[in-house]
Amino acid sequence: METEDTTLQTIFKIVKNDSHPETYLCSPREIILRQFQDWDTIQGHLQLLEKEELITIKQLDKIAICITLKGIAKAQSLLLQSHQPLFAFSFSRA
């Protein structure tokens, strides 16, 4: 598995239990605490994931990362491929 896919899965695991995971503002700290890679490596992964439109990076008071619906779908697919348990949720559009 590509290492940026691991970062995507990490973000997905952080946000998956939120009622609106695509709007959850994930902090770099949350990602760093769950991965055994340095910030420069993770930052490179985030840039690649943003180019693929799997996440968005927002510069607020601090950096915040949001997974996109496309990113959620890819993370779920990766988890199914690796036979890891998957939490299921549905989206409702207002």
WODAVEN-V131610 format. One record per residue. RES is the residue in one letter. PHI is phi in whole degrees, 0 to 359 (* if undefined). NEAR is the number of other ideal C-beta (glycine too) atoms within 8 Angstrom. D_FIRST is the distance of its C-alpha to the first C-alpha in Angstrom with 1 decimal. Layout:
res=<RES/RES>
phi=<PHI/PHI>
near=<NEAR/NEAR>
d_first=<D_FIRST/D_FIRST>
This chain:
res=<M/E/T/E/D/T/T/L/Q/T/I/F/K/I/V/K/N/D/S/H/P/E/T/Y/L/C/S/P/R/E/I/I/L/R/Q/F/Q/D/W/D/T/I/Q/G/H/L/Q/L/L/E/K/E/E/L/I/T/I/K/Q/L/D/K/I/A/I/C/I/T/L/K/G/I/A/K/A/Q/S/L/L/L/Q/S/H/Q/P/L/F/A/F/S/F/S/R/A>
phi=<*/294/294/291/294/296/295/299/297/299/298/301/296/290/262/300/269/282/296/227/301/286/250/296/268/276/270/305/301/298/288/301/293/256/236/256/227/281/300/299/294/299/299/298/298/299/296/295/295/292/298/277/62/267/216/236/249/246/261/259/299/228/293/228/245/240/278/268/300/297/293/298/299/292/298/297/298/297/294/295/296/267/61/270/300/236/274/256/213/241/255/239/258/266>
near=<6/5/9/10/10/11/14/17/11/11/15/15/8/11/12/9/5/8/3/6/13/11/7/11/9/12/10/10/6/9/15/9/6/8/10/2/6/5/7/6/9/14/8/9/13/12/9/9/13/11/6/7/7/11/13/7/10/9/4/7/2/6/9/10/15/12/16/11/7/9/15/12/8/11/13/10/8/12/12/8/6/7/4/5/4/7/6/4/6/4/6/4/3/2>
d_first=<0.0/3.8/6.3/8.4/6.6/7.4/10.7/11.3/10.9/13.2/15.6/15.7/16.6/19.3/20.8/20.5/23.9/25.8/28.1/26.9/23.3/23.2/26.2/25.1/25.3/22.5/23.5/21.5/23.0/21.3/17.8/18.8/20.2/17.1/14.7/15.4/15.3/18.3/19.5/19.3/15.5/15.1/17.8/16.0/13.0/15.7/17.5/14.6/14.2/18.0/18.3/16.2/18.6/16.1/18.1/21.5/22.7/26.4/28.7/31.2/33.0/29.6/26.2/24.8/21.5/21.6/18.9/20.1/20.6/18.1/15.6/16.7/16.3/12.7/11.9/14.0/12.4/8.9/11.0/13.0/10.4/9.5/13.4/13.8/17.2/17.6/20.5/22.3/24.5/26.3/27.4/31.0/32.2/35.6>
